[in-house]
Amino acid sequence: MVKELMRNQNDLPNYEVKLLPKFDLSKEDREFIDGKIKEACEQYNMYLHKDGVTYSKVPPYGVLSDLGAGVKFYFKLKKFEKKYFTLFEYYSYAEGDINGRLIGRPTSPRL
């Protein structure tokens, strides 16, 4: 049971970015921001989860191994936040921080 739990914890990211482009973007703006997201995903080895909003580093995850890639991904796209995104947030479970709001002690199972 403990081995099973440990294996499942390694499948959980420490850092996620939630992105939702605005619904009223022009076709050109939508293609532009989709291209920027794709470029950042390739550069930092990130992928889009099934929910269509959450991005995290491609697994497997080690102890805090995805933190750097997630932070860089977030800040690479930050300059486009106001014009192109309805939702633009990061979730740092390792630090207990959701978009600048501390949520208590770190929630990462690996700490």
N, C-alpha and C positions, 0 to 999 in steps of 0.2 A: 504493500500500500504506500509506503514512504517513497519507494523508487518511482512508482506511478505518479505521485504528487510532484516529485522533483522534476520528472520529465515534462509534465504539463506546465510547470512554472517556467521552464526554459523556453516554452513556446509563446510566452507572453512578452510583449514589448515593454520597455521601460519608458518610452517616449513616443507619443503619437501626435500627429498634426491633423486637425479637422478643417477641411476646406469645402466650401460650397460656393461656386460662382453665382453671381447675380442672375436672376432669371430673365431680366430685361436687356441683357447685353445684345449688341448687334452681332450679326454673323461674323463679321471681321474681328470684333473684340473677343468673341467666344473662341474663335480659332486661335487668336493670339495668346490668350491666357491658357488654353488647353496645351498649346505648344510649350509655354513656359513651365507648366506643371510637369509635362512629360520630360522636358530637358532636365529639370531638377531631380525628378525621379531617377533618371538614368545616371546622373552625376553622383547622387548620394545613395544609390541602390535601395530606393524606396518603392513601395507598391501600394496600390489602392485596395482596401478591404472590400468585402462584398456589400457593405452598407453604402458604398458610393461616396463617402464623405471622409473616411479615416485613412490616413497614410502612415505607414511605419516602415522601418528598415526590413528588408527581406530576412527572414529567420535563417539559421538558428541565432538565438540571442545568448550572449554570455553576460557576465556581470557588467552591467552598464555599457556594453559594447555598442549599443545602438544610440546612445545619448548624443554623441558628436554628430552623427549623420542627421539625426532628427532636428537638432538645433540649427545646423547649417541649412537644411532644407527649408525650415521655417523662415529664417532670416533672408534667404535667397528670394523668397516670394513676398516678404513683408512689404516691400515698396509698392506692390500692386494691390494691397489690401483694400483701401478705400474705394478705388475705382472699379474693381472687378469682383469683390467677394462679399457675400452676405454673411458667411460664417468663416472666420479665420482665427483659430485658437490652437494652442498647444496643450498637451497633457503630459506632464513629467511625473509619472508615478513614482520614480525613484526618489524625487525630491519632495514629494507631497505638494506639488504646485500645479494648479490648473489655470493657465493663462494669466499668471501673475497673482493669483489668489491662493494663499497657503491653505491647504485642506487638513493640516495636522501633520502627524509624523509620516515619514515616507511609507508608501504602501507597496513598494516593490517586494515581492516574496524572496528576493535574493539578497536583501540587505540584512 
